[in-house]
């Protein structure tokens, strides 16, 4: 039973993808790695997402590459394929797209981390504090910009949405506070466009996706891709179900190309991207970024943040066992990518947990599954380790704490409330009986003057 299961996990990829090898060939335990299969299926059966794509890579190959479930909840939906199914990456756009573009321009000496943003985008300035915001502040989410604004409500077109972002006042002085900001990523995207002299989507396609043969990665995917794109929101503010249109409403207001969201991709494409970073910015002879720039942008520099990237600290879906130098990011739609240079390993998970999730707390489901994947992959590395870490008695997904609180819990609360109401009513009735008897309640003390009232019986005749 076990051998066929392991064999099913490791199918070979086409020649233009990251090669697929058996776990033992890359120093990993197939038995330990198979925990991922159970974890992802647990999230699936709990209703956290209808399908998922997973790739775990090490030493230049995919040790595990698999699709789970379907694009949607119906039996007629296509099965997920890690090589072909396209997902809305959400905030993975910030690192796969916007940060990578900034790394390239920094490499070429065309973008300075400590230059004020107004040097590249004069429309962004206007106040003393905004004039002090640097590119570095944008990358570390210390610009002072708020997390976001409802552009989709306020703007009638892309130009107006962009103007609203550029004119947004700061919530604090640059460098004084950390606020994870979509607006900051959008501003960084426009900095890239100003320096590169072309759209963010054009620049990335020319300098990253085409050289790496990431042919299934782009903004605003064409209609021909739709049958293999995982759907997202069923009832969004746009008024129709989404499949192939960016899920994020603000990114949609910005024309589908934004610094904070908008990219679509497959797990297999992202595996090539992750391997490029592990190789120090090169893949199959194509140099995308210098190794020194990769090292600089992925090193922790402000709290847990690197430049654009987040770092593994036991939170944010990174699990507990990734190395101190591991970095990555997550996306709201249910996506994540973690890269561990010390283990020469990466873990990619793509889901569409925003597609009518059946779990009562899908955010808790995806958070636990992300962390379990990172931990299971890290614990599966057995070469170069004198004594592999003990496997946990159970993973988060096995416990499923808080995923689907039982309905009876709510009913018991209602029952307790009903009992409390009945008890209160009984106390009120008892009090009423007391006040109507021979012994009046303390509240009825004035009634002790009854003798005076009996002196005038005619008034009641």
C-alpha positions as CSV (number, residue, x, y, z in Angstrom):
1,X,0.0,0.0,0.0
2,X,2.7,2.5,0.9
3,X,5.0,2.0,-2.1
4,X,2.2,2.8,-4.7
5,X,1.3,5.9,-2.7
6,X,4.9,7.2,-2.7
7,X,5.2,6.4,-6.4
8,X,2.1,8.4,-7.1
9,X,3.5,11.4,-5.4
10,X,6.5,11.7,-7.7
11,X,5.5,12.0,-11.4
12,X,8.1,13.2,-13.9
13,X,7.7,16.7,-15.3
14,X,8.2,17.9,-18.9
15,X,11.8,18.8,-19.9
16,X,11.1,22.6,-19.7
17,X,10.1,22.3,-16.0
18,X,12.1,21.7,-12.9
19,X,13.2,18.0,-13.1
20,X,11.4,15.6,-10.7
21,X,13.5,13.1,-8.7
22,X,12.7,10.6,-6.0
23,X,13.1,12.0,-2.5
24,X,16.1,9.8,-1.7
25,X,18.0,11.3,-4.7
26,X,17.8,14.7,-3.1
27,X,18.5,13.6,0.5
28,X,14.9,13.5,1.7
29,X,12.8,10.8,3.3
30,X,9.9,9.7,1.2
31,X,8.1,8.4,4.2
32,X,8.4,11.7,6.0
33,X,7.5,13.7,3.0
34,X,4.3,11.7,2.5
35,X,2.9,13.5,5.6
36,X,2.3,16.4,3.2
37,X,-0.2,14.2,1.3
38,X,-2.2,13.6,4.4
39,X,-2.0,17.2,5.6
40,X,-3.3,18.6,2.3
41,X,-6.1,16.1,2.1
42,X,-7.1,16.9,5.6
43,X,-7.6,20.6,4.7
44,X,-9.4,19.5,1.6
45,X,-11.9,17.2,3.4
46,X,-12.5,19.8,6.1
47,X,-13.7,22.2,3.4
48,X,-10.9,24.7,3.6
49,X,-10.4,24.7,-0.2
50,X,-11.6,22.6,-3.2
51,X,-8.1,21.9,-4.5
52,X,-4.5,22.5,-4.1
53,X,-1.1,22.3,-5.9
54,X,2.1,21.5,-4.1
55,X,5.7,21.4,-5.1
56,X,8.6,20.6,-2.7
57,X,12.0,21.1,-4.3
58,X,15.5,20.4,-3.2
59,X,18.9,20.4,-4.8
60,X,17.7,21.5,-8.2
61,X,14.7,19.1,-8.5
62,X,11.2,18.6,-7.4
63,X,11.0,15.9,-4.8
64,X,7.2,16.2,-4.7
65,X,4.9,17.7,-7.2
66,X,1.2,17.0,-7.0
67,X,-2.3,18.3,-7.5
68,X,-5.1,17.6,-5.1
69,X,-8.9,17.9,-5.5
70,X,-10.5,20.0,-8.2
71,X,-10.7,23.6,-9.3
72,X,-14.1,24.0,-7.8
73,X,-16.4,22.1,-5.5
74,X,-18.5,20.3,-8.2
75,X,-17.6,16.9,-9.6
76,X,-17.6,18.4,-13.1
77,X,-14.7,20.7,-12.2
78,X,-11.3,19.8,-13.6
79,X,-8.8,18.0,-11.4
80,X,-5.9,20.2,-10.2
81,X,-2.6,19.6,-12.0
82,X,0.5,21.2,-10.5
83,X,1.9,21.8,-13.9
84,X,-1.2,23.2,-15.6
85,X,-3.6,24.6,-13.0
86,X,-3.3,28.4,-12.8
87,X,-4.0,30.2,-9.5
88,X,-4.5,33.8,-8.5
89,X,-1.3,34.5,-6.5
90,X,-2.7,37.5,-4.5
91,X,0.2,38.9,-2.4
92,X,2.8,36.6,-3.8
93,X,2.7,39.2,-6.5
94,X,4.6,41.5,-4.1
95,X,7.7,39.2,-4.2
96,X,7.5,37.2,-7.4
97,X,6.7,40.4,-9.3
98,X,7.3,43.8,-7.8
99,X,10.2,42.9,-5.5
100,X,11.9,40.9,-8.2
101,X,11.6,43.9,-10.6
102,X,13.1,46.2,-8.0
103,X,16.0,43.7,-7.4
104,X,16.9,43.8,-11.2
105,X,16.8,47.6,-11.3
106,X,18.9,47.7,-8.1
107,X,21.4,45.3,-9.7
108,X,21.8,47.6,-12.7
109,X,22.3,50.7,-10.5
110,X,19.2,52.3,-11.7
111,X,17.3,52.1,-8.4
112,X,18.7,53.2,-5.1
113,X,17.2,51.8,-1.9
114,X,17.7,55.0,0.1
115,X,16.6,57.4,-2.6
116,X,13.4,59.3,-1.9
117,X,10.4,58.0,-3.8
118,X,9.6,61.5,-5.1
119,X,12.9,61.2,-7.1
120,X,11.1,58.7,-9.2
121,X,7.5,59.7,-8.6
122,X,7.2,63.4,-8.1
123,X,3.4,63.1,-7.7
124,X,3.9,61.1,-4.5
125,X,5.4,64.0,-2.6
126,X,3.9,67.2,-1.4
127,X,4.5,67.0,2.4
128,X,7.6,66.9,4.4
129,X,7.1,63.4,5.6
130,X,6.1,62.0,2.2
131,X,9.2,63.6,0.7
132,X,11.2,61.5,3.2
133,X,9.8,58.1,2.2
134,X,12.5,56.0,0.5
135,X,12.4,52.9,-1.6
136,X,13.7,50.9,1.4
137,X,10.7,52.1,3.4
138,X,8.3,50.8,0.8
139,X,10.1,47.4,0.7
140,X,10.0,47.0,4.5
141,X,6.5,48.3,5.0
142,X,7.8,51.2,7.1
143,X,6.7,54.0,4.8
144,X,3.9,55.2,7.0
145,X,1.2,54.5,4.4
146,X,-2.0,52.8,5.6
147,X,-2.7,49.2,4.8
148,X,-5.1,50.0,2.0
149,X,-8.0,52.0,0.8
150,X,-11.2,51.0,-0.9
151,X,-10.1,52.2,-4.4
152,X,-12.8,50.1,-6.0
153,X,-15.5,52.2,-4.3
154,X,-13.9,55.6,-4.9
155,X,-12.3,55.4,-8.3
156,X,-14.0,55.4,-11.7
157,X,-11.0,54.3,-13.7
158,X,-7.3,53.2,-13.3
159,X,-5.9,56.7,-13.5
160,X,-8.2,58.0,-10.7
161,X,-7.3,54.9,-8.5
162,X,-3.6,55.6,-9.0
163,X,-4.0,59.3,-8.1
164,X,-5.9,58.4,-4.9
165,X,-3.0,56.1,-3.9
166,X,-0.3,58.7,-4.7
167,X,-2.2,61.4,-2.7
168,X,-2.9,59.2,0.3
169,X,-1.5,60.9,3.5
170,X,0.8,58.9,5.8
171,X,-0.4,57.5,9.1
172,X,3.0,58.0,10.7
173,X,6.5,59.4,9.9
174,X,8.6,57.2,7.6
175,X,10.4,54.6,9.6
176,X,8.4,55.1,12.8
177,X,5.9,52.3,12.4
178,X,5.4,49.0,10.6
179,X,2.1,48.7,8.6
180,X,1.9,45.9,6.1
181,X,0.7,48.1,3.2
182,X,-0.7,47.1,-0.2
183,X,-0.5,50.8,-1.1
184,X,3.2,50.8,-0.5
185,X,3.6,47.9,-2.9
186,X,1.6,49.7,-5.5
187,X,3.8,52.8,-5.2
188,X,6.9,50.6,-5.5
189,X,5.4,49.1,-8.7
190,X,5.0,52.6,-10.2
191,X,8.6,53.4,-9.2
192,X,9.6,50.3,-11.2
193,X,7.6,51.5,-14.2
194,X,9.1,55.0,-14.0
195,X,12.7,53.7,-13.9
196,X,12.1,50.9,-16.5
197,X,10.1,53.1,-18.8
198,X,7.5,50.4,-19.3
199,X,4.6,48.7,-17.5
200,X,5.3,46.4,-14.6
201,X,3.7,43.5,-16.5
202,X,5.9,44.2,-19.6
203,X,9.1,44.5,-17.6
204,X,8.5,41.2,-15.7
205,X,7.6,39.3,-18.8
206,X,10.7,40.6,-20.7
207,X,13.2,40.2,-17.8
208,X,11.9,37.3,-15.7
209,X,9.1,35.2,-17.0
210,X,10.2,34.7,-20.6
211,X,13.9,34.0,-19.8
212,X,12.8,31.4,-17.2
213,X,10.2,29.9,-19.6
214,X,7.5,30.7,-17.0
215,X,4.9,30.6,-19.8
216,X,2.0,30.3,-17.4
217,X,2.8,33.3,-15.3
218,X,1.3,36.8,-16.1
219,X,-1.1,39.5,-15.2
220,X,-4.6,39.5,-16.8
221,X,-4.5,36.0,-18.2
222,X,-6.2,35.5,-21.6
223,X,-9.7,34.0,-21.9
224,X,-8.1,30.8,-23.4
225,X,-6.6,30.0,-20.0
226,X,-9.9,30.2,-18.2
227,X,-10.7,26.4,-18.2
228,X,-7.6,25.7,-16.2
229,X,-7.7,28.7,-13.8
230,X,-9.0,28.1,-10.3
231,X,-12.0,30.2,-9.6
232,X,-12.0,32.6,-6.6
233,X,-14.9,34.7,-5.2
234,X,-18.4,33.6,-5.9
235,X,-20.2,36.8,-4.9
236,X,-17.7,39.7,-5.1
237,X,-18.7,43.4,-5.3
238,X,-18.3,43.1,-9.0
239,X,-21.5,41.2,-9.1
240,X,-20.4,38.0,-10.8
241,X,-18.3,34.9,-10.0
242,X,-14.6,35.3,-10.6
243,X,-12.4,33.0,-12.7
244,X,-9.4,34.4,-14.5
245,X,-9.9,38.0,-13.2
246,X,-7.9,39.2,-10.2
247,X,-9.7,38.5,-6.9
248,X,-8.4,41.7,-5.2
249,X,-10.8,44.5,-5.8
250,X,-8.2,47.3,-5.6
251,X,-6.0,45.4,-8.1
252,X,-9.0,45.2,-10.4
253,X,-9.6,48.9,-10.0
254,X,-6.0,49.4,-11.1
255,X,-6.5,47.5,-14.3
256,X,-5.4,44.1,-13.0
257,X,-1.8,45.1,-12.9
258,X,-0.7,46.2,-9.5
259,X,2.3,46.1,-7.2
260,X,0.4,44.3,-4.5
261,X,-1.7,41.7,-6.5
262,X,-2.7,40.5,-9.9
263,X,-0.2,37.8,-10.9
264,X,-1.5,34.4,-11.9
265,X,0.8,31.3,-12.1
266,X,1.2,27.6,-11.7
267,X,3.0,25.7,-9.0
268,X,5.4,24.3,-11.6
269,X,6.3,27.8,-12.9
270,X,6.9,29.1,-9.3
271,X,9.2,26.1,-8.7
272,X,11.5,27.3,-11.4
273,X,11.4,30.8,-9.9
274,X,12.2,29.5,-6.4
275,X,15.1,27.4,-7.8
276,X,16.5,30.5,-9.6
277,X,16.7,32.2,-6.2
278,X,18.3,29.2,-4.5
279,X,20.9,29.2,-7.3
280,X,21.8,32.8,-6.5
281,X,19.7,34.4,-9.3
282,X,20.4,32.1,-12.2
283,X,18.6,29.1,-13.7
284,X,19.6,27.0,-16.7
285,X,22.3,29.5,-17.6
286,X,19.9,32.5,-17.5
287,X,21.1,35.1,-15.0
288,X,18.1,37.1,-13.7
289,X,19.6,38.7,-10.6
290,X,23.1,38.8,-9.0
291,X,23.8,36.5,-6.1
292,X,24.7,39.4,-3.9
293,X,21.4,41.1,-4.6
294,X,19.5,37.9,-3.8
295,X,21.4,37.7,-0.5
296,X,20.8,41.3,0.3
297,X,17.0,41.4,-0.4
298,X,16.3,38.2,1.4
299,X,18.1,38.9,4.6
300,X,16.1,40.0,7.6
301,X,16.5,43.8,8.0
302,X,13.5,45.3,9.8
303,X,11.8,43.1,12.4
304,X,10.9,39.9,10.5
305,X,10.9,41.7,7.2
306,X,13.6,41.5,4.6
307,X,13.5,43.8,1.5
308,X,10.1,42.9,0.1
309,X,10.2,39.4,1.5
310,X,9.1,38.1,4.8
311,X,11.2,35.7,6.8
312,X,10.4,32.5,8.7
313,X,9.9,33.1,12.4
314,X,7.5,30.3,13.4
315,X,4.5,32.4,12.3
316,X,2.8,33.4,9.1
317,X,2.5,29.8,7.8
318,X,6.3,29.2,7.9
319,X,6.1,26.5,10.5
320,X,8.6,25.9,13.3
321,X,11.5,24.1,11.6
322,X,12.7,26.2,8.6
323,X,16.2,27.6,9.0
324,X,16.9,31.1,10.3
325,X,17.7,32.3,6.8
326,X,14.5,31.0,5.2
327,X,12.3,33.6,3.5
328,X,9.0,33.7,1.7
329,X,5.5,35.1,1.5
330,X,1.8,34.3,1.5
331,X,-1.2,35.3,-0.5
332,X,-4.8,36.0,0.7
333,X,-6.3,33.6,-1.8
334,X,-4.5,30.7,-0.1
335,X,-1.1,30.7,-1.6
336,X,2.4,30.6,-0.1
337,X,6.1,30.0,-1.0
338,X,8.9,29.4,1.5
339,X,12.6,29.1,0.4
340,X,15.2,27.7,2.8
341,X,18.8,28.4,1.5
342,X,20.4,26.4,4.4
343,X,18.6,23.3,3.3
344,X,18.6,24.2,-0.4
345,X,14.9,23.6,-0.4
346,X,11.6,25.3,-1.2
347,X,7.9,24.6,-0.5
348,X,5.1,26.0,-2.7
349,X,1.4,25.7,-1.9
350,X,-1.4,27.1,-4.1
351,X,-5.1,26.9,-3.2
352,X,-8.2,28.9,-3.9
353,X,-9.5,28.9,-0.3
354,X,-11.6,32.0,-1.1
355,X,-13.8,30.0,-3.4
356,X,-16.9,29.3,-1.3
357,X,-15.0,27.5,1.4
358,X,-17.1,25.0,3.3
359,X,-15.0,25.1,6.5
360,X,-16.3,27.6,9.1
361,X,-12.8,29.0,9.5
362,X,-11.0,28.6,6.2
363,X,-8.3,31.1,7.3
364,X,-7.4,28.8,10.2
365,X,-7.3,25.8,7.9
366,X,-4.9,27.4,5.4
367,X,-2.7,28.8,8.1
368,X,-2.3,25.3,9.7
369,X,-1.8,23.5,6.4
370,X,0.9,26.0,5.3
371,X,2.8,25.6,8.5
372,X,2.5,21.8,8.4
373,X,3.8,21.7,4.8
374,X,6.9,23.8,5.8
375,X,7.5,21.6,8.8
376,X,7.0,18.3,7.1
377,X,9.3,19.3,4.3
378,X,12.0,20.5,6.7
379,X,11.7,17.3,8.8
380,X,12.0,15.2,5.6
381,X,15.6,16.4,5.0
382,X,17.8,13.5,6.3
383,X,21.2,13.9,4.6
384,X,23.9,15.8,6.4
385,X,21.9,15.4,9.6
386,X,23.5,13.3,12.3
387,X,20.2,12.7,14.0
388,X,17.0,13.8,12.2
389,X,14.5,15.7,14.3
390,X,11.7,13.6,15.8
391,X,8.5,13.7,13.9
392,X,5.6,15.2,15.9
393,X,3.0,12.8,17.3
394,X,0.5,14.8,15.2
395,X,0.5,17.8,12.8
396,X,-1.8,20.8,13.1
397,X,-4.0,19.4,10.4
398,X,-4.4,16.1,12.3
399,X,-5.7,18.1,15.3
400,X,-7.7,20.6,13.2
401,X,-8.2,22.8,16.2
402,X,-10.7,25.5,15.5
403,X,-11.3,24.6,11.9
404,X,-15.0,23.7,12.2
405,X,-16.4,24.5,15.6
406,X,-19.3,22.1,16.3
407,X,-22.8,23.4,15.7
408,X,-23.8,22.1,19.1
409,X,-21.5,24.7,20.6
410,X,-23.6,27.5,19.3
411,X,-26.8,25.6,20.3
412,X,-25.5,25.1,23.8
413,X,-24.9,28.8,24.1
414,X,-28.5,29.4,22.9
415,X,-29.7,26.9,25.4
416,X,-27.7,28.6,28.2
417,X,-29.2,31.9,27.2
418,X,-32.7,30.5,27.2
419,X,-32.2,29.0,30.6
420,X,-30.9,32.3,31.8
421,X,-33.9,34.1,30.5
422,X,-36.3,31.6,32.1
423,X,-34.4,32.0,35.4
424,X,-34.7,35.8,35.2
425,X,-38.4,35.5,34.4
426,X,-38.9,33.2,37.4
427,X,-37.2,35.6,39.7
428,X,-39.3,38.5,38.4
429,X,-42.5,36.4,39.0
430,X,-41.4,35.6,42.5
431,X,-40.7,39.2,43.3
432,X,-44.2,40.1,42.0
433,X,-45.8,37.5,44.2
434,X,-43.9,38.9,47.2
435,X,-45.1,42.5,46.6
436,X,-48.7,41.4,46.3
437,X,-48.8,39.5,49.7
438,X,-49.3,40.8,53.2
439,X,-45.6,41.6,53.5
440,X,-44.7,44.3,51.0
441,X,-41.3,44.4,49.4
442,X,-38.8,47.0,50.5
443,X,-39.6,48.9,47.3
444,X,-43.2,49.2,48.5
445,X,-42.3,50.9,51.8
446,X,-44.6,53.9,51.3
447,X,-47.6,51.5,51.6
448,X,-47.0,51.5,55.4
449,X,-49.1,54.7,55.5
450,X,-52.3,52.6,54.9
451,X,-54.0,53.8,58.1
452,X,-54.1,57.4,56.7
453,X,-55.6,56.1,53.5
454,X,-58.5,54.4,55.4
455,X,-59.6,57.7,56.8
456,X,-61.2,58.6,53.4
457,X,-63.1,55.5,52.2
458,X,-65.6,57.7,50.2
459,X,-63.1,58.5,47.6
460,X,-63.2,54.9,46.4
461,X,-67.1,54.8,46.4
